[in-house]
Amino acid sequence: MNLAIFEPDIPQNTGAMIRICSCFDVDIDIIHPASFVLSEKSLNRVAMDYIKNVKISEFDDWKDYMTKRNGRKILLSTRGSKSHYDYSFNQSDNLIVGRESAGVPEYVHQDSDEVLKINMKAGARSLNVATSSAIVISEAIRPVSYTHLRAHETRGNLVC
């Protein structure tokens, strides 16, 4: 499973998603352009030592991503018509989140195989992209990776 970050614009969110993916054994795709320099030094600062435990692939733009990345493209969006609870995930899925400031353009919605939402109370606008990623990744890997993650647990480690 991969988490694709479309044109990230807040380095702290990217760092948080690296940490989330490291803890849940999920790879990360970064779809450029990013609004900050994605050097090893800048990523190490926001992702701490978690960065060494996650595979990060970079793509020049959306077209490059669509050409090179196999598997279903599942966009997480407030405009989704189906809840992430009502979706059957598999290990080859690619979860996609947009920019914190602007989401994703219409062509990303149209190119996605599915657009999922997180159910929230009426009037709630949206969640932070890192928070949304954690919620959906946790649900997506639950049926397919529970045994795999249990094998990686360390005794007494309750927090990643």
C-alpha positions as CSV (number, residue, x, y, z in Angstrom):
1,M,0.0,0.0,0.0
2,N,1.2,3.5,-0.8
3,L,0.2,7.0,0.4
4,A,0.6,9.5,-2.3
5,I,0.9,13.2,-1.3
6,F,-0.1,15.4,-4.1
7,E,2.0,18.6,-4.3
8,P,2.7,18.9,-0.6
9,D,2.8,22.4,0.7
10,I,3.4,22.0,4.5
11,P,6.6,20.2,5.5
12,Q,5.3,19.4,9.0
13,N,2.4,17.5,7.5
14,T,4.7,15.6,5.2
15,G,6.9,14.8,8.2
16,A,3.9,13.6,10.1
17,M,2.8,11.4,7.2
18,I,6.3,9.9,6.9
19,R,6.0,9.0,10.6
20,I,2.6,7.5,10.1
21,C,3.7,5.5,7.1
22,S,6.8,4.3,8.9
23,C,4.7,3.0,11.8
24,F,2.2,1.2,9.6
25,D,4.7,-0.1,7.0
26,V,3.2,1.9,4.1
27,D,5.3,3.4,1.3
28,I,5.0,7.1,0.4
29,D,4.8,8.7,-3.1
30,I,5.4,12.4,-3.4
31,I,3.9,14.0,-6.5
32,H,5.7,17.2,-7.4
33,P,5.9,20.1,-7.4
34,A,6.2,20.5,-3.6
35,S,6.2,24.0,-2.1
36,F,9.4,23.2,-0.1
37,V,12.7,21.6,-0.9
38,L,12.5,17.9,-0.4
39,S,16.2,17.4,0.4
40,E,17.3,14.6,2.7
41,K,18.2,17.4,5.3
42,S,14.8,19.0,5.2
43,L,12.9,15.7,5.4
44,N,15.1,14.5,8.2
45,R,14.2,17.6,10.2
46,V,10.5,17.1,9.9
47,A,10.4,13.3,9.8
48,M,13.1,12.6,12.4
49,D,14.5,9.1,12.3
50,Y,11.3,7.6,11.0
51,I,12.4,8.5,7.5
52,K,14.9,5.6,7.3
53,N,12.0,3.1,7.8
54,V,9.8,4.2,4.9
55,K,10.3,3.9,1.1
56,I,9.7,7.3,-0.5
57,S,9.2,7.5,-4.3
58,E,9.1,10.9,-6.1
59,F,7.2,11.7,-9.3
60,D,7.6,14.7,-11.5
61,D,3.9,15.5,-11.7
62,W,0.5,13.8,-11.8
63,K,0.9,12.5,-15.3
64,D,4.2,10.9,-14.3
65,Y,2.5,9.3,-11.3
66,M,-0.4,7.9,-13.3
67,T,2.0,6.5,-15.9
68,K,4.4,4.8,-13.4
69,R,2.3,3.7,-10.4
70,N,0.2,0.6,-10.7
71,G,-2.8,-0.3,-8.5
72,R,-6.1,1.5,-7.7
73,K,-5.9,5.2,-7.1
74,I,-8.1,6.1,-4.1
75,L,-8.5,9.8,-3.4
76,L,-9.4,11.0,0.1
77,S,-11.6,14.0,-0.2
78,T,-14.4,15.8,1.5
79,R,-16.1,15.5,-1.8
80,G,-16.1,11.7,-1.7
81,S,-19.4,9.9,-2.2
82,K,-18.5,6.8,-0.2
83,S,-17.2,6.4,3.3
84,H,-13.8,4.8,3.8
85,Y,-15.7,2.3,6.1
86,D,-17.6,1.0,3.1
87,Y,-14.7,0.3,0.9
88,S,-12.7,-3.0,0.5
89,F,-9.1,-2.1,0.5
90,N,-6.3,-4.3,-0.8
91,Q,-2.5,-4.2,-0.4
92,S,-1.9,-2.8,-3.9
93,D,-4.0,0.3,-3.3
94,N,-2.7,3.8,-3.6
95,L,-4.3,6.3,-1.1
96,I,-4.0,9.9,-2.3
97,V,-4.2,13.1,-0.3
98,G,-4.1,16.7,-1.6
99,R,-2.5,19.9,-0.6
100,E,-3.6,21.2,2.7
101,S,-4.2,24.6,1.2
102,A,-6.2,23.6,-1.9
103,G,-6.8,19.9,-2.1
104,V,-6.4,18.5,-5.6
105,P,-7.6,19.8,-9.1
106,E,-10.6,18.3,-10.8
107,Y,-8.5,16.1,-13.1
108,V,-7.2,14.2,-10.1
109,H,-10.8,13.5,-9.0
110,Q,-11.6,12.3,-12.5
111,D,-8.5,10.1,-12.8
112,S,-9.0,8.4,-9.4
113,D,-10.6,5.0,-9.3
114,E,-12.5,5.9,-6.1
115,V,-13.1,9.1,-4.1
116,L,-13.6,8.3,-0.4
117,K,-14.6,10.5,2.5
118,I,-14.2,10.2,6.3
119,N,-17.6,10.5,7.9
120,M,-17.8,13.6,10.2
121,K,-20.5,15.4,12.1
122,A,-22.7,17.8,10.1
123,G,-21.0,21.2,9.7
124,A,-17.4,19.9,10.2
125,R,-15.4,21.1,7.3
126,S,-12.3,18.9,7.1
127,L,-9.4,17.2,8.9
128,N,-5.7,17.8,8.6
129,V,-4.3,15.7,5.7
130,A,-1.9,13.8,8.1
131,T,-4.8,13.1,10.5
132,S,-7.0,11.9,7.6
133,S,-4.1,9.7,6.3
134,A,-3.7,8.0,9.7
135,I,-7.5,7.3,10.0
136,V,-7.8,5.8,6.6
137,I,-4.5,3.9,6.6
138,S,-5.4,2.4,9.9
139,E,-8.7,1.2,8.5
140,A,-7.3,0.1,5.2
141,I,-4.5,-2.1,6.6
142,R,-6.6,-3.6,9.4
143,P,-8.0,-6.6,7.5
144,V,-4.9,-7.1,5.3
145,S,-1.9,-6.4,7.5
146,Y,-2.8,-7.0,11.1
147,T,-0.8,-10.2,11.3
148,H,2.1,-8.5,9.5
149,L,2.2,-5.6,11.9
150,R,1.9,-7.8,14.9
151,A,5.1,-9.5,13.8
152,H,6.9,-6.2,14.0
153,E,5.7,-5.2,17.5
154,T,8.2,-4.9,20.3
155,R,7.4,-5.8,23.8
156,G,5.8,-2.9,25.7
157,N,5.9,-0.6,22.7
158,L,2.4,1.1,22.7
159,V,3.4,4.3,20.9
160,C,5.3,4.3,17.6
